[in-house]
Structure formats: structure tokens, C-alpha cells
Amino acid sequence: MFRRFRVLLVFCILLSVSTFSQANPGGVGDGIFDMQCGGACHGDSSLNQTSSALIEFEIEGTPYLEQPISINAVASGSQLSIYDKIGLFLLTDTTGHSDTPKDAGWEVLSDSNGGTNNYLEGNIDVETNNLSASWTIKPTELTTTTFYVSIHHGGDDIPYFGISQGFELEVLPIPDNLPRLAADFTPQTSRDLGEETIVKVETEEVSSVLIEWKIEGSTTTTVIANSSEIGTWQFNVPASNQPSILQWRAILDGEGPSQTTPWFTLVAQEPPFEVDEAAVYLQSFALFIFVIGIVLTLQIRYFKDINEEKQWEQTETIIEQNSSNNPPPLPNGQLPPGWTMEQWEWYGHEYINEQEAIQ
């Protein structure tokens, strides 16, 4: 019985202190990962097989310092399944260590899934039979970087890995009077459903801004951005009543040659469910204490019942012993001839019964 209590105690502890985790069937979700994520995404990286997927990518824009460019990638191949998650990485090295854009002095401003990650997951498009992904990035230092796009996916319970050819980019200093985005400009990447959105664009050396925006499956809309203050422009996009992805870019005019920014991604989605971790752990601790209290109460009660049962058994034994040692009254007030008092105490009942049977 005590073993049962110990098992129950261990089970309750595990139940009460279990942590809340988020699962991603078929993948780990978008994030900032190096190439060795293959061990976590689709199995042990040492078991990776070479993927036959074809990876093509192109770069749009001139890599001026602190100015964004876009990298667009397309993966295709017979090994890719429409039912499985496929992961695409934007990398700056092939060693599997310190190979994210940030490690090489680049910042991811937005990605095609509406985040700012170098690793994106998605499914094959059934119409085109490929997977597309894009990143809008900017250099934060004058450097030369070689970019790669790698793919991780599963098939027949086997992890597959592939990587593209490298493409070298040299970051250039900004020419004088070049219309451009402000060096510290960071585009908005998400918005809530049902809310009209005012998008702000911060610029330098710009006299006018033309905006082009589009939603998946619709035509491109062109609007003139309004100047709210020097170097700051803004435009409105209508509210979305369902999850959607909007892309926009700016055409910047000034004294220098006109510049067109890459496409930025703005995702409309349900407000994220926020969990107060402190409250969760506090509740878990309270549940733990509560369960421990119940277990200890049951254990104390159990042993109390055992002790009472033993005491009752001992009492019954004593009563039986006492009753068995209580001698009957002496016949005629005296011991039968040849009897001792000790004999009478133990066998007197038998003598009385024999005498009654004779009579």
C-alpha cells in the first residue's frame, strides 16, 4: 500500500510541475536557426540524406549600406510532398555554425511568412508544385557576404538536406543625394484583424513617395504617401476581416536617381494569445502544494486506520485472554479434592461442565 502512495506522489509531482510547450507537427515553426537545425527539425542531422530538390534564388536591389534588398527562393523536386512541412534557410556559411544573416552583419527586416526569421516553413503549392520564400534584408556594415539557401524536409521517415550554390554580395557605400529609406527604419510586419492600418515610412533625401501594395490573389493598388513630418511618410491600408498577407513597396523620388524598395510583408492575424509565465508557474506551484497536501492527508489517515485496527486486535486478544483466565465460582466455596488454585483458574470450567453432565 505504501508503494501505491509513492507512485501516486511521483505521478502528481510530474503532473503539477509539467511545463506548457508548443508543438509543431511536421516541423519546429519559423525561427532563427543555423544549418544544423536539421537535427532538431527532421531528425538526427548525422542521418541526413542528400535532397534531390532543386533550389533557385535571385537577389533584387543594390546592396547599399543600411538599405534593404530582397532574396527570393524557389524549391522544387519530386521528393517534396504536399503533405509535409518543408524548411528553407537563408544562410551566410555552410559550416553549420554562426551562419545566420545576423552573424554576417545583415538584418532580416521581413520574411514572406510575416516575421523576421531566416528559417521559414511551408507546404508545396499544389498548383506550381514548388515552395517559395523570400527575405527582405539589409547590411549593417560594409562587408562581402556569400549567401546560400538550404532545404530540410522529410520523406519515408528519413531527413533530407540540400543547399544551393553560393551568391556573393559586396556592400556598397551610399552615393550622395540617393533617395533612400532611413538607416533605422524597421517595417511593420503584422497587424490585428478588423483594424485599418497606418503604415509609416521613414526616409532620407526624398521629396515624394509612391506606394504600391497588393494582397494575395488581387491586383496592385497605387497610392501617394502623405508627409506627416520631414522625412516621415504614411499611407493607409484597409482592414482585413480574415488572416491575409499584404505586400507593399515604396518608390522614392528625390534629387538623386529614383529608388524602388523591395516588397515588405504585412500579415493580418488574430491577436496572439499571451501567457503570463509567472502566473502559470505560480499556479503550477500551488497545484503541487495542494496535491502534496492531499497525498500526505491520505497517507496519515491510512496509517492512522492501520494503527487503530492493530490496537483493536490487541484489545480483543487481551479481552479473550482475560476472559479465558477468569475462573468459575468454587463449588460449595472450596476447591475440589486434590486441586490447586492455579489448576482451578485454568481448568475449573471443564470440571464444572463434567459435573453438570454427570448430574
Buried (B, 14 or more C-beta within 10 A) or exposed (E): EEEEBEEBBEEBBEEBEEEEEEEEEBBBBBBBBBBBBBBBBBBEBEEBEEBEBBBEBEBBBEBBBBBBBBBBBBBBBEBBBEEBBBBBBBBBBEEBEEBBBBBBBBBBBBBBBBBBBBBBBBBBEEEEEBBBBBBBBBBBEEBEBBBBBBBBBBBEEEBBBBBBEBBEBEBEEBEEEBBBBBEEBEBBBBBEBEEEBEBEBBBBBBEBBBBBBBBEEEEEBEBEBEBEEEBBBBBEBEEBEEEBBBBBBBBBBBEBEEBBBBBBBBBBBEEEEEEEEEEEEEEBEEBBEEBBEEBEEEBEEBEEEEEEEEEEEEEEEEEEEEEEEEBEEEEEEEBEEEBEEEBBBEEBBEBBEEEEEEE
